């Protein structure tokens, strides 16, 4: 299974009200490295998944915005303006990891408010979600 699809499935399973933000067709010819997910309606937190593009290394963050209204306005503008509009979000939790295949993730670095055992070398997709869950 493709690691990006595995991570999308894990996000949806852990945050059932989540939705992935989509770019407009104007960006169709651009290779994507950044993926954004709203956790639920009326939240001021956004999940950000960054792929390095060559290897199976990723960074997963929860970003915090000053209000749900600010995030809503930025999310509405995202399809046409792209990911730079989210630069005002403040990282709350960050986990850098590498995919080992078969749903196995190797945690490399933790920053911020983390809700998991940071001594564990290998973590599951669910544990990754728990690590960055801003609603805990």
Secondary structure, DSSP 8 states (H G I E B T S, - for coil): --HHHHHHHHHHHHSTT-EE----GGGTTS---EEEEE-STT-SEEEEEEE-SSSSEEEEEEEE-S-HHHHHHHHHHHHHH-GGGGGGSEEEEEEEEEEEETTEEEEEEEEES--S-TT-SEE-HHHHHHHH-TT-
